[in-house]
Amino acid sequence: MNLSMLFNTKNSIFGVLVVSSGLSLAQTDINMTLEHHFEGAPFTYGTTYDLNGTAVSLTRVQYYLSGFEITHDGGTITTMPDTYVLGSGNISNYTLGNEIVTNLEGINFDLGVDYATNHMGTSSWPSGHPLSSQSPSMDWSWPSGYFFWVFEGLVDDNGDGTPNKYFGLSGIGDPLLTSVNSFTGINATGGTITLPFQVNVADWIKNLNLVSVGADHSGSANNVQVGDNTNDETVFTFNSAILSLDEKMETKSEIYANYELPYAPTIFYNLATMDHVDIKIYSMTGAVVLESDDQNFEGNYFIRKELESGSYIIVFSNGNLEESFKFIVQK
């Protein structure tokens, strides 16, 4: 091999290395924000809303999204089969993963969990994964499968304007898997792409007689209606106006206790900060009985330690914020 051939060969190898390096560097983080609303008003747990003339309040809103597929770079379609989102009414920010994307043009996803995964059971997933065991529960154990969505709350059944009667909708069963209408015409670029959506919680429970729902954990007509409402009532709307840090800081903290397990309640929270927080739980004597450091500014905090019956105070804090909330443990 002469020197000219050797030089050209080395250049070719270098070119391949540059291209390979470029592909590695082109990995783009893809995130999703789900800003929950109720007919245009910001959604919060325990707030009384008007739903077609009837007073309702919700104490739990959770749902699974799966089957993610993105369109990018001139029509290339990339599936994201390992991406699952457990949406909660108090949580806005979700990570979808990273892909080789320069310009993202569209996204598709499903409401619910795909057939194969739906019957694998929560033990197949590590702690912290959206499909692992949750509190409150998001599954009816193997092999029945996951709750594709859970909506719980109170509805006014006597016309006095005060929600007082319990209703609960837990959608279960493969036929409930719902393909959400596609989102196209997106033009998003950058090393991190955030896809902002508004979620109108009210649309999911429209056209239902909530007074007669009771506790419906099934694939019944009520839950079929919830699935149908997803597209018919346009639950998900793509919103190009991404929530800014300043807007987030101006909002107030929302903290709510879910007592589905009264002996181990879950604290739903969304704090007026975008920095991580330390969490401490105090007994009424001032003793620290549970603590977790460096937690996200929004989430569902499960009281994982067995506590004696009584009142407790949970405190969220960082250098810029301190919020406290009183809750009760009942054995």
C-alpha positions in Angstrom: 0.0 0.0 0.0 1.5 3.3 -1.0 1.4 6.5 1.2 -1.4 8.0 -0.8 -3.6 4.9 -0.4 -2.7 4.8 3.3 -3.6 8.5 3.8 -6.9 8.0 2.0 -7.7 4.9 4.1 -7.0 6.7 7.3 -9.2 9.6 6.2 -12.0 7.2 5.4 -11.7 5.6 8.9 -11.6 9.1 10.5 -14.7 10.0 8.6 -16.6 7.0 9.8 -15.5 7.8 13.4 -16.7 11.4 13.0 -20.1 10.2 11.6 -20.4 7.7 14.4 -19.5 10.4 17.0 -22.1 12.7 15.4 -24.8 10.1 15.7 -24.0 9.7 19.4 -24.1 13.4 20.0 -27.5 13.7 18.2 -29.3 11.9 21.0 -32.1 14.2 22.0 -33.9 14.1 25.4 -37.7 14.1 24.8 -40.0 15.2 27.6 -43.7 15.8 28.0 -45.6 18.2 30.2 -49.2 17.5 31.1 -50.9 20.6 32.5 -54.2 19.4 34.1 -57.2 21.6 33.9 -60.9 21.3 34.6 -62.9 23.2 31.9 -60.2 25.9 31.7 -59.5 26.2 35.5 -56.3 24.8 36.9 -57.0 21.3 38.3 -56.4 20.7 42.0 -57.5 17.8 44.3 -60.5 18.6 46.5 -61.6 21.7 44.6 -65.3 21.8 43.8 -66.0 22.2 40.1 -69.2 22.6 38.0 -69.7 19.8 35.6 -72.7 20.5 33.4 -74.6 22.0 36.4 -73.5 19.4 38.9 -70.9 20.0 41.7 -68.0 17.5 41.6 -64.6 17.3 43.3 -61.9 14.8 42.6 -59.6 13.1 45.1 -57.6 11.0 42.6 -56.8 11.3 38.9 -54.2 8.8 37.5 -53.8 7.1 34.1 -51.3 5.3 31.9 -49.9 6.4 28.6 -48.0 3.9 26.4 -47.4 3.1 22.7 -45.4 6.3 22.1 -44.4 6.9 18.4 -42.7 10.1 17.2 -42.4 11.5 13.7 -39.3 13.5 13.0 -36.7 14.7 10.4 -38.9 14.7 7.3 -41.3 11.9 8.2 -39.1 9.3 9.9 -41.2 7.3 12.4 -39.5 6.0 15.6 -41.4 3.9 18.1 -40.6 4.1 21.8 -41.8 0.6 23.1 -40.2 0.9 26.5 -41.7 4.2 27.4 -44.6 4.3 29.9 -46.1 7.3 31.7 -48.2 7.2 34.8 -50.0 10.5 34.7 -51.2 12.1 37.9 -53.4 15.1 38.3 -50.8 16.9 40.4 -47.8 16.1 38.3 -46.9 18.0 35.1 -43.4 16.9 34.1 -42.6 13.5 32.5 -39.5 12.0 30.8 -40.1 10.0 27.6 -36.5 9.0 26.8 -33.9 10.0 24.2 -33.8 9.4 20.5 -31.7 10.4 17.5 -33.9 13.4 16.5 -33.1 16.8 15.1 -36.6 18.1 14.4 -39.6 16.5 16.0 -42.8 16.8 13.8 -45.5 14.7 15.5 -46.3 12.2 18.2 -48.8 9.4 18.8 -49.6 7.6 22.0 -52.3 5.4 23.7 -54.3 5.7 26.8 -53.8 2.5 28.8 -51.2 -0.3 28.7 -50.5 -2.5 25.7 -51.7 -6.1 25.7 -48.4 -8.0 26.4 -47.3 -5.6 29.2 -50.8 -5.5 30.7 -50.4 -9.1 31.8 -46.8 -9.2 33.0 -47.6 -8.1 36.5 -46.0 -5.3 38.7 -43.2 -7.7 39.9 -41.6 -7.6 36.5 -40.6 -4.0 37.0 -38.1 -2.3 39.3 -39.2 0.0 42.1 -39.9 3.5 40.8 -40.9 2.3 37.3 -44.4 3.5 36.3 -45.4 -0.2 35.9 -44.1 -1.3 39.3 -46.4 -1.6 42.4 -47.9 1.8 43.2 -49.6 3.4 46.2 -52.5 3.9 45.8 -52.7 0.8 43.6 -52.8 1.0 39.8 -53.4 -2.7 39.2 -55.7 -5.5 40.1 -52.8 -8.0 40.4 -51.6 -10.5 37.8 -53.1 -11.7 35.5 -56.1 -9.3 35.6 -53.8 -6.4 34.6 -53.5 -2.7 35.3 -56.0 0.0 35.9 -55.7 2.0 32.7 -57.1 5.0 34.6 -58.5 5.8 38.0 -60.9 8.8 38.7 -62.2 9.1 42.2 -64.1 11.8 43.9 -67.4 13.1 45.2 -70.6 14.3 43.4 -73.5 16.3 44.6 -76.5 14.0 44.7 -79.1 16.3 46.2 -78.6 19.6 44.4 -77.3 21.6 47.4 -74.1 22.4 45.6 -71.8 20.3 47.8 -70.2 17.1 46.5 -71.1 14.4 49.0 -71.5 11.0 47.3 -68.4 8.9 46.4 -67.8 7.7 42.8 -64.8 5.8 41.5 -64.0 4.7 38.0 -61.1 2.2 37.5 -60.8 1.1 33.9 -59.5 -2.4 33.5 -59.4 -4.7 30.5 -57.5 -4.9 27.2 -60.5 -3.6 25.1 -60.2 -0.2 26.9 -56.8 0.6 25.3 -57.5 3.8 23.4 -55.4 5.3 20.6 -55.3 9.1 21.3 -55.8 11.2 18.2 -52.4 12.0 16.5 -50.6 15.3 17.0 -49.0 16.6 13.8 -47.5 19.9 12.6 -45.1 20.1 15.5 -41.8 21.9 14.9 -39.6 21.2 17.9 -35.8 21.2 17.9 -32.9 21.3 20.4 -30.8 19.1 22.6 -33.9 18.8 24.8 -37.4 18.8 23.4 -40.4 19.3 25.7 -43.8 18.6 24.3 -46.5 20.6 26.2 -50.0 19.3 26.5 -53.1 20.5 28.3 -55.3 17.8 29.8 -59.0 18.6 30.4 -59.9 16.2 33.2 -63.6 17.2 33.0 -63.8 15.8 29.4 -63.1 12.2 30.7 -66.1 12.1 33.0 -68.6 14.0 30.8 -71.8 12.1 29.7 -71.7 9.9 32.8 -74.2 9.7 35.6 -71.7 10.0 38.4 -74.4 9.8 41.0 -75.1 6.2 40.0 -71.5 5.1 39.2 -70.6 4.0 42.7 -67.3 2.0 42.8 -66.9 0.7 39.2 -63.7 -1.3 38.8 -64.3 -3.0 35.5 -64.5 -2.6 31.7 -68.1 -1.6 32.0 -70.1 0.8 29.8 -69.1 3.6 32.2 -65.4 3.0 31.6 -65.9 2.5 27.9 -67.4 6.0 27.9 -64.3 7.3 29.6 -62.2 5.8 26.8 -64.5 7.2 24.1 -64.5 10.6 25.7 -60.7 10.8 25.3 -61.0 11.7 21.6 -64.7 12.7 21.3 -64.3 15.4 24.0 -60.6 16.1 23.2 -59.0 15.5 26.5 -55.5 16.1 25.2 -54.6 19.4 23.5 -51.1 20.2 22.2 -50.0 23.6 23.6 -46.9 25.3 22.2 -46.8 27.8 25.1 -44.5 26.0 27.5 -44.8 26.9 31.1 -41.9 29.1 32.1 -39.9 29.0 35.3 -41.3 32.5 36.3 -44.9 31.3 35.8 -44.2 28.2 37.9 -42.7 30.2 40.7 -45.8 32.5 40.8 -48.1 29.5 41.4 -48.9 28.3 44.9 -48.1 24.9 46.3 -50.8 22.2 46.3 -50.7 19.4 48.8 -53.4 16.8 49.3 -53.6 13.5 51.3 -55.1 10.5 49.6 -56.5 8.2 52.3 -57.3 5.1 50.2 -55.0 3.3 52.6 -55.8 5.2 55.9 -53.0 3.4 57.7 -50.5 4.5 55.1 -51.8 7.6 53.2 -50.1 9.0 50.1 -49.4 12.7 49.9 -50.0 14.2 46.5 -48.0 17.4 46.0 -47.0 20.0 43.5 -44.8 22.7 45.0 -44.2 26.3 44.0 -40.6 25.6 43.1 -38.7 23.8 40.4 -35.8 22.8 42.6 -35.6 19.5 44.5 -36.8 19.4 48.1 -36.1 17.5 51.3 -39.1 15.9 52.9 -39.5 15.3 56.7 -42.4 13.9 58.6 -42.9 14.9 62.2 -45.0 13.5 65.0 -47.0 15.9 67.1 -44.2 15.8 69.6 -41.8 17.2 67.1 -39.8 14.0 66.5 -38.8 13.2 63.0 -40.3 9.8 62.1 -39.5 9.7 58.3 -37.4 11.6 55.9 -36.3 11.6 52.3 -33.8 14.0 50.8 -33.4 15.4 47.2 -37.0 14.6 46.0 -38.7 16.0 43.0 -40.8 19.2 43.4 -44.0 17.3 42.4 -45.0 13.7 43.1 -46.9 11.2 45.2 -45.2 10.5 48.5 -46.2 7.2 50.0 -45.9 6.9 53.8 -43.8 3.7 53.5 -43.1 3.4 57.3 -45.7 1.9 59.7 -46.7 4.8 61.9 -48.9 4.8 65.0 -52.4 6.2 64.7 -52.5 9.9 65.1 -51.7 13.2 63.4 -48.5 14.1 61.6 -47.0 17.0 59.8 -45.1 16.6 56.5 -42.6 19.4 55.6 -41.2 20.1 52.2 -38.2 22.4 52.1 -35.2 23.7 50.2 -33.3 27.0 50.2 -36.2 28.9 48.8 -39.3 27.2 50.1 -40.8 25.6 53.1 -44.3 24.1 53.0 -46.0 22.0 55.7 -49.2 19.9 55.7 -51.0 18.0 58.4 -52.4 14.5 57.8 -53.8 11.6 59.9 -52.8 7.9 60.1 -55.6 5.5 61.1 -55.0 1.9 61.8 
